[in-house]
Amino acid sequence: MSTQDPTTPEDGSGEDGESTSSHQVPAGSEGGSAGARRRRLRDRSPVAAFFVEIGVILLIAVVISFVVKTFLLRAFYIPSESMEDTLQVDDRIVVNLLAPEISEVQRGDVIVFEDTRAWSSGEVPAPETTPLQDALTFVGLMPDASEHYVVKRVIGVGGDEVACCEADGRLTVNGEPIDEPYLYPGDEPSRTEFDITVPENSVWVMGDHRRASADSRAHRQEPDHGAVPVEDVVGRSLARVWPIDRWGGGGTDRDPFADVPAAGD
């Protein structure tokens, strides 16, 4: 026999059909009004909501740019003629920051290094910048135009003997003559004779426009023989990104050094 009260419907409603459930939330309760308030705010101020969304997107873009600039890629401005024709004045390049920490720097690489010994004082100074440009450079949205950085090509690495010049006027690295296709048209490998051994954990660097480059040759009388410590290397040039008609590789060319024997061989 059923024990259900015949006067009480199974759905819990009363005699008049109205629900008697204690779980119903009143329309004006605090919990049910939060979402409604947000919807009303959006409905009342679509312009404000649009600008808030734009601001969030820009903030995310700046954060991503800063992370990329700090750990992966960084843009630099070319202020002088020392790397022509490979890199020209006003070119912008992107540098791979994973070299040398992860990727080994090799002969033929075009690198950017921190000018801890004031080499750039002998070349064209970087252009003046505004505080806004400095801020954009800091977060990675503009190329670094600071004169505290120098771009050159690696000719020798730690332990290499770099000399100039052999009978045909070419540089030699560990006794191997080097044909240099990247040299500025009309330039000879070097007007200065030298014969140095690159200190360990350092690189010997030269500009492609040899007559306009104050590079390792100009500092070979210093204790480090003009070599740049690897710890000062910021990274390897990856690509030219500006101006548009000069888009292309970063200038690295390892092929001329393919037959160079290891130091001491």
C-alpha positions as CSV (number, residue, x, y, z in Angstrom):
1,M,0.0,0.0,0.0
2,S,1.3,3.5,-0.9
3,T,2.3,5.8,2.0
4,Q,2.3,8.9,-0.1
5,D,0.0,11.7,1.0
6,P,-2.6,12.1,-1.7
7,T,-2.8,15.8,-1.1
8,T,0.9,16.5,-1.7
9,P,2.0,16.4,-5.4
10,E,5.2,14.4,-6.1
11,D,7.0,17.5,-7.4
12,G,6.7,19.1,-4.0
13,S,4.3,21.9,-5.0
14,G,1.6,23.0,-2.8
15,E,-2.2,22.9,-3.4
16,D,-2.0,26.1,-5.5
17,G,0.8,24.7,-7.7
18,E,3.4,27.0,-6.3
19,S,6.8,25.4,-5.4
20,T,7.5,25.1,-1.7
21,S,11.2,24.1,-2.2
22,S,13.5,25.8,0.4
23,H,16.4,25.9,-2.2
24,Q,14.9,28.5,-4.5
25,V,17.1,31.7,-4.5
26,P,15.1,35.0,-4.3
27,A,15.5,37.2,-7.3
28,G,17.0,40.0,-5.4
29,S,19.6,38.0,-3.5
30,E,23.3,39.0,-3.4
31,G,24.5,35.8,-5.1
32,G,22.2,36.1,-8.1
33,S,22.9,39.8,-8.7
34,A,26.8,39.8,-9.3
35,G,26.6,38.5,-12.8
36,A,23.7,40.7,-13.6
37,R,25.6,43.8,-12.4
38,R,28.6,42.9,-14.6
39,R,26.3,42.4,-17.6
40,R,24.6,45.8,-16.9
41,L,28.0,47.5,-16.7
42,R,29.0,46.1,-20.0
43,D,25.7,47.1,-21.5
44,R,26.0,50.6,-20.2
45,S,29.7,51.2,-21.2
46,P,30.7,49.2,-24.3
47,V,33.4,51.8,-25.1
48,A,35.0,51.4,-21.7
49,A,34.9,47.6,-22.1
50,F,36.6,47.9,-25.5
51,F,39.5,50.0,-24.1
52,V,39.9,47.7,-21.2
53,E,40.3,44.7,-23.5
54,I,42.8,46.7,-25.7
55,G,44.8,47.6,-22.6
56,V,44.9,43.9,-21.5
57,I,46.1,42.9,-25.0
58,L,48.8,45.6,-25.1
59,L,50.0,44.6,-21.6
60,I,50.3,40.9,-22.6
61,A,52.2,42.0,-25.8
62,V,54.6,44.0,-23.8
63,V,55.2,41.2,-21.3
64,I,55.8,38.7,-24.1
65,S,58.1,41.1,-25.9
66,F,60.2,41.7,-22.7
67,V,60.5,37.9,-22.1
68,V,61.6,37.3,-25.7
69,K,64.1,40.2,-25.6
70,T,65.5,39.0,-22.4
71,F,65.9,35.3,-23.2
72,L,65.5,34.6,-26.9
73,L,65.9,37.4,-29.5
74,R,66.9,41.1,-29.4
75,A,67.0,43.8,-32.0
76,F,69.9,46.1,-32.6
77,Y,70.6,49.2,-34.7
78,I,73.7,49.4,-37.0
79,P,75.3,52.9,-36.5
80,S,78.5,52.6,-38.5
81,E,80.1,51.5,-41.8
82,S,82.4,48.9,-40.2
83,M,80.3,45.9,-41.4
84,E,79.5,47.0,-44.9
85,D,78.3,45.6,-47.2
86,T,77.0,42.8,-45.0
87,L,75.3,45.2,-42.7
88,Q,74.8,48.9,-43.6
89,V,74.2,52.0,-41.6
90,D,70.6,52.1,-40.2
91,D,70.1,48.4,-40.7
92,R,68.2,46.7,-37.9
93,I,69.2,43.1,-37.0
94,V,67.7,40.5,-34.8
95,V,70.3,38.7,-32.6
96,N,69.9,35.1,-31.2
97,L,70.6,35.3,-27.5
98,L,71.0,31.6,-27.2
99,A,74.6,32.0,-28.5
100,P,77.0,31.6,-26.8
101,E,75.2,30.1,-23.8
102,I,73.6,27.2,-25.7
103,S,75.0,27.5,-29.3
104,E,78.7,27.7,-29.7
105,V,80.2,30.8,-31.3
106,Q,82.2,29.8,-34.4
107,R,84.5,31.3,-36.9
108,G,82.6,33.3,-39.5
109,D,79.7,34.2,-37.1
110,V,78.6,37.8,-37.0
111,I,78.2,38.6,-33.3
112,V,77.1,41.5,-31.1
113,F,79.1,42.0,-27.9
114,E,79.0,44.4,-25.0
115,D,81.6,47.1,-25.4
116,T,83.2,46.8,-21.9
117,R,86.4,48.5,-23.1
118,A,85.1,51.5,-25.1
119,W,86.0,50.2,-28.6
120,S,83.0,52.1,-30.1
121,S,84.6,55.4,-29.2
122,G,86.6,55.1,-32.4
123,E,83.5,54.7,-34.6
124,V,80.3,56.6,-35.3
125,P,78.4,57.1,-32.0
126,A,74.8,55.9,-31.8
127,P,72.0,58.4,-32.4
128,E,70.4,60.2,-29.5
129,T,67.1,58.7,-28.2
130,T,64.1,60.0,-26.3
131,P,62.8,58.6,-23.0
132,L,60.0,57.0,-24.8
133,Q,62.4,55.3,-27.2
134,D,64.5,54.1,-24.3
135,A,61.4,52.6,-22.7
136,L,60.4,50.8,-25.9
137,T,63.9,49.5,-26.3
138,F,63.9,48.2,-22.7
139,V,60.8,46.1,-23.3
140,G,62.0,45.0,-26.7
141,L,59.7,46.9,-29.0
142,M,62.5,49.0,-30.5
143,P,66.0,48.0,-31.6
144,D,68.9,48.9,-29.2
145,A,70.7,51.9,-30.5
146,S,73.1,52.1,-27.6
147,E,76.8,52.6,-28.4
148,H,77.6,50.1,-25.6
149,Y,77.3,47.3,-28.1
150,V,79.5,46.4,-31.1
151,V,78.9,44.1,-34.1
152,K,81.8,42.3,-35.8
153,R,82.7,39.0,-37.5
154,V,84.5,36.2,-35.6
155,I,87.8,35.4,-37.3
156,G,89.4,33.2,-34.6
157,V,88.3,31.4,-31.5
158,G,90.3,30.5,-28.3
159,G,93.7,28.9,-29.1
160,D,93.7,29.9,-32.8
161,E,96.7,31.6,-34.4
162,V,95.4,34.5,-36.6
163,A,98.0,36.1,-38.9
164,C,98.2,38.5,-41.8
165,C,99.2,38.3,-44.4
166,E,100.5,35.4,-46.4
167,A,102.1,35.7,-49.9
168,D,98.7,36.3,-51.6
169,G,97.7,38.9,-49.1
170,R,95.1,36.6,-47.3
171,L,94.6,36.1,-43.6
172,T,95.6,32.8,-42.2
173,V,94.0,30.9,-39.3
174,N,96.1,28.1,-37.9
175,G,98.1,28.3,-41.1
176,E,95.1,28.0,-43.4
177,P,94.6,30.9,-45.9
178,I,91.1,32.3,-45.9
179,D,89.2,33.6,-48.9
180,E,86.7,36.2,-47.6
181,P,83.8,36.8,-49.9
182,Y,82.1,39.1,-47.4
183,L,84.9,41.8,-47.6
184,Y,83.8,45.3,-48.6
185,P,84.5,45.8,-52.4
186,G,88.0,47.1,-52.9
187,D,89.2,46.3,-49.3
188,E,92.2,44.1,-48.7
189,P,92.1,41.6,-45.7
190,S,94.2,44.0,-43.7
191,R,96.7,46.8,-44.1
192,T,98.1,46.0,-40.7
193,E,100.4,43.0,-40.2
194,F,99.9,40.9,-37.1
195,D,100.3,37.4,-35.7
196,I,98.5,36.7,-32.5
197,T,97.2,33.7,-30.6
198,V,93.6,34.1,-29.4
199,P,93.3,33.7,-25.6
200,E,91.1,30.9,-24.4
201,N,87.4,31.7,-23.9
202,S,87.8,34.6,-26.3
203,V,87.2,35.5,-29.9
204,W,89.2,37.6,-32.4
205,V,86.9,39.8,-34.4
206,M,87.1,42.1,-37.5
207,G,84.7,44.2,-39.4
208,D,83.9,43.3,-43.1
209,H,84.8,46.9,-44.1
210,R,88.3,46.6,-42.9
211,R,89.4,50.2,-43.7
212,A,86.5,51.6,-41.6
213,S,86.6,49.1,-38.7
214,A,88.3,49.7,-35.3
215,D,88.4,46.0,-34.4
216,S,90.7,43.5,-32.7
217,R,93.6,44.7,-34.9
218,A,93.4,48.2,-33.3
219,H,93.7,46.7,-29.8
220,R,96.2,43.9,-30.3
221,Q,98.8,45.6,-28.1
222,E,96.5,45.3,-25.1
223,P,96.9,42.4,-22.6
224,D,94.2,40.3,-24.3
225,H,95.7,41.0,-27.8
226,G,92.4,42.6,-28.9
227,A,90.4,39.5,-28.2
228,V,86.8,39.7,-26.9
229,P,85.9,37.5,-23.9
230,V,83.1,35.1,-24.7
231,E,81.3,36.3,-21.6
232,D,80.9,39.8,-23.3
233,V,79.1,38.2,-26.4
234,V,75.4,39.0,-26.4
235,G,74.5,36.8,-29.3
236,R,74.8,35.9,-33.0
237,S,73.2,38.0,-35.7
238,L,70.2,36.0,-37.0
239,A,68.5,38.2,-39.6
240,R,68.2,41.7,-41.1
241,V,64.7,42.9,-40.5
242,W,64.8,46.6,-41.5
243,P,64.6,48.2,-44.0
244,I,62.2,45.9,-45.8
245,D,64.2,45.8,-49.0
246,R,67.2,44.4,-47.1
247,W,65.4,41.5,-45.4
248,G,67.6,38.5,-45.2
249,G,70.2,36.6,-43.2
250,G,72.3,38.0,-40.4
251,G,75.6,37.8,-42.3
252,T,77.1,34.7,-40.7
253,D,79.3,32.8,-43.2
254,R,81.2,29.8,-41.8
255,D,82.1,28.3,-45.2
256,P,85.4,30.2,-45.7
257,F,86.7,28.6,-42.4
258,A,85.6,25.0,-43.2
259,D,89.1,23.8,-43.8
260,V,90.8,25.5,-40.8
261,P,92.4,22.9,-38.6
262,A,91.8,22.9,-34.9
263,A,94.2,24.9,-32.8
264,G,97.5,23.0,-32.2
265,D,97.0,20.5,-35.0
